Amino acid sequence: MPEAILSLQNAEIFQRENLVLSNVNLTINTGEFVYLIGKTGSGKSSLMKTLYGDLNLEKGTGSIVGFNLNTLKEKEIPFLRRKLGIVFQDFKLLNDRNVFENLKFVLKATGWKEPVKIESKINEVLAKVGMETKGFKMAFQLSGGEQQRVAIARALLNDPDLILADEPTGNLDPATSVGVMNVLNEIHNAGKTILMATHDYALILKYPHKTIKCEGGELFEVVQQKSAT
Ligand SMILES: Nc1ncnc2c1ncn2[C@@H]1O[C@H](COP(=O)(O)OP(=O)(O)OP(=O)(O)O)[C@@H](O)[C@H]1O
């Protein structure tokens, strides 16, 4: 029996008083890789924000990584986010420090204390994204693709149950996007569940996964056409 890691039922997604998506029914099971596609302004980021507690779920029911989105309290949000790995389009690294210090900052903020364990965890996640030799580089010295790899490494630090990636290749050229996508696929193949918002159809064709579309204020599952043999 597949286990739901994320479930929204009859949900409505709002930005302030504006209804962005209605009748949202979405279930993601442990181990799935799911794309969320749709035009600019169709509501992908608003849905993501609702999932990581940046927007309240005001209508319908929702749960994610064991948290009830209907009853989520402000003080629970940091704990929810520790079980989620969040990756943004614009990387959001701290430019005043190097890669290692960027990752150490997150571990310290989430309660890690022992220097040996901190160092070994940072080396482990950097190796997963192919950045093990770049720990000493300042964030601003990295290319966009390298910054996104570090941002993915950062998302893996607390061994999250689910990765939410909002347009992770949106600022990257096509070749670099493929590199970042390879990293996400490897992480998925190693067992992680991933929900990725994108409007990069070339990537979806190259790496087919279950695809949900935001359109006209609702969500639809896109039925994949199997190529004729
Ligand atoms: N902070 C905000 N306050 C009010 N309305 C907002 C806010 N952010 C987004 N919206 C509106 O909500 C709707 C959905 O926007 P959203 O950012 O979720 O779309 P998107 O599909 O992620 O677009 P993009 O691909 O450009 O990121 C749009 O009409 C947008 O104008």
The ligand as an SDF file (V2000), in Angstrom:
LIG
                    3D

 31 33  0  0  0  0  0  0  0  0999 V2000
    2.5080   38.1550   -2.5910 N   0  0  0  0  0  0  0  0  0  0  0  0
    1.4160   38.1570   -3.3820 C   0  0  0  0  0  0  0  0  0  0  0  0
    0.3320   38.9170   -3.0820 N   0  0  0  0  0  0  0  0  0  0  0  0
   -0.7690   38.9090   -3.8560 C   0  0  0  0  0  0  0  0  0  0  0  0
   -0.9020   38.1680   -4.9860 N   0  0  0  0  0  0  0  0  0  0  0  0
    0.1380   37.3880   -5.3420 C   0  0  0  0  0  0  0  0  0  0  0  0
    1.3540   37.3350   -4.5660 C   0  0  0  0  0  0  0  0  0  0  0  0
    2.1950   36.4850   -5.1690 N   0  0  0  0  0  0  0  0  0  0  0  0
    1.5600   36.0010   -6.2630 C   0  0  0  0  0  0  0  0  0  0  0  0
    0.3250   36.5410   -6.3700 N   0  0  0  0  0  0  0  0  0  0  0  0
   -0.6660   36.2630   -7.4360 C   0  0  0  0  0  0  0  0  0  0  0  0
   -1.0660   34.9080   -7.3330 O   0  0  0  0  0  0  0  0  0  0  0  0
   -1.2140   34.3240   -8.6280 C   0  0  0  0  0  0  0  0  0  0  0  0
   -0.3520   33.0770   -8.7280 C   0  0  0  0  0  0  0  0  0  0  0  0
    1.0220   33.4460   -8.6610 O   0  0  0  0  0  0  0  0  0  0  0  0
    2.1750   32.3630   -8.4570 P   0  0  0  0  0  0  0  0  0  0  0  0
    3.4350   33.0990   -8.1400 O   0  0  0  0  0  0  0  0  0  0  0  0
    1.7180   31.3130   -7.5170 O   0  0  0  0  0  0  0  0  0  0  0  0
    2.2500   31.7360   -9.9350 O   0  0  0  0  0  0  0  0  0  0  0  0
    3.3450   30.8150  -10.5940 P   0  0  0  0  0  0  0  0  0  0  0  0
    2.6190   29.7850  -11.3720 O   0  0  0  0  0  0  0  0  0  0  0  0
    4.2880   30.3120   -9.5540 O   0  0  0  0  0  0  0  0  0  0  0  0
    4.1030   31.7960  -11.5570 O   0  0  0  0  0  0  0  0  0  0  0  0
    5.6690   31.8530  -11.9570 P   0  0  0  0  0  0  0  0  0  0  0  0
    5.8800   30.6900  -12.8760 O   0  0  0  0  0  0  0  0  0  0  0  0
    5.7860   33.1690  -12.6580 O   0  0  0  0  0  0  0  0  0  0  0  0
    6.4640   31.7880  -10.6980 O   0  0  0  0  0  0  0  0  0  0  0  0
   -0.8470   35.4100   -9.6270 C   0  0  0  0  0  0  0  0  0  0  0  0
   -2.0400   35.9980  -10.0680 O   0  0  0  0  0  0  0  0  0  0  0  0
   -0.0390   36.3920   -8.8090 C   0  0  0  0  0  0  0  0  0  0  0  0
   -0.2100   37.7000   -9.3140 O   0  0  0  0  0  0  0  0  0  0  0  0
  1  2  1  0
  2  3  1  0
  2  7  2  0
  3  4  2  0
  4  5  1  0
  5  6  2  0
  6  7  1  0
  6 10  1  0
  7  8  1  0
  8  9  2  0
  9 10  1  0
 10 11  1  0
 11 12  1  0
 11 30  1  0
 12 13  1  0
 13 14  1  0
 13 28  1  0
 14 15  1  0
 15 16  1  0
 16 17  2  0
 16 18  1  0
 16 19  1  0
 19 20  1  0
 20 21  2  0
 20 22  1  0
 20 23  1  0
 23 24  1  0
 24 25  2  0
 24 26  1  0
 24 27  1  0
 28 29  1  0
 28 30  1  0
 30 31  1  0
M  END
$$$$
